[in-house]
Amino acid sequence: TLPILLHWIIYRKAASPPLSTFVLLGPSGAGKTAFLSLVESSSLYKAKTPSHSTHTSQTSTSTTVTLPPSVPIFSNRYRSVNDPSLPDAKRNAVKYVLRDTPGHGKLRSAQLTQLQTELSSKSKKEASSICGIIFFVDAASLVEGAENLRDYAGYLYDILLVLQKIVLSKGKLSKKAGTNFPILVAANKQDLFTALPPGSVKQKLESEIDRIRQTRQKGLLDASANPEHDEDGEEVLGGDGDKFTFHGLEDDIGVKVDVVGGFAKAENEKDGVSATGIRKWEEWIGSCL
Ligand code: GDP
């Protein structure tokens, strides 16, 4: 019976689907590390596994964490596990993975390449476990100057362009039928009175992305007037014509962007650390699981 038992164990291990992964992106200083440590400190389970990229010398860190039992899960929405009247211990703590990435400007293209490789894998065996992206924004820095806004919008533009390329070549990105691929723009540092509210963050990002798009479109037109121009591989985000909006992007390529405010700074309370500032983001994660 031992070989049968071993076979059963190995088979079980291989058959269990990988945990849903959310990739944390955004310029450094936005609050990714603060968010991760807050999630870890309130998680019932945590395990860190450094994952080494095979394409670059960069490392990203994957951490398995749990969602607080009081946060509803989309796939469990009809079950009693979400019944708020039940004590926490009676409800399931759902595990997921957060993958932190270095946000320094020079490392961005490597991260985008890795994201593209993973998400565009066609084989079922290598199918990506990435089920969403969380893009961190320091909402307090956006009022300080146009340069910060340009940096954030430029990074987000590049991410969206990667997703558009995959959708155009491979088709839908979302793994769940009838849903769109989710991106959370976490408008962080809402505890500071100088922080822009999420609605303004959304509006500013949309108009800056629109500006970037126009500039790139013009660049391509100018370049294509040159007979020696090689058009291969150059694209612009969104169809030509209308002003860029996240809503339009959802219609075009099935990528849904939500801008949600919060703060990744722990509030010190008598009985430990309170993570109220990240609650809405955890609810967003729960709605994708
Ligand atoms: P990362 O580079 O994206 O990982 O950013 P960090 O998590 O290292 O955060 C950068 C700085 O912002 C640190 O000094 C954090 O303490 C601070 N910070 C992060 N989140 C918040 C927040 O919600 N509110 C405030 N006031 N500061 C924050």
Residues whose N, C-alpha, C, O or C-beta is under 5 A from the ligand:
A	BS01	GDP	P27 S28 G29 A30 G31 K32 T33 A34 F35 N188 K189 Q190 D191 G262 F263 A264 K265
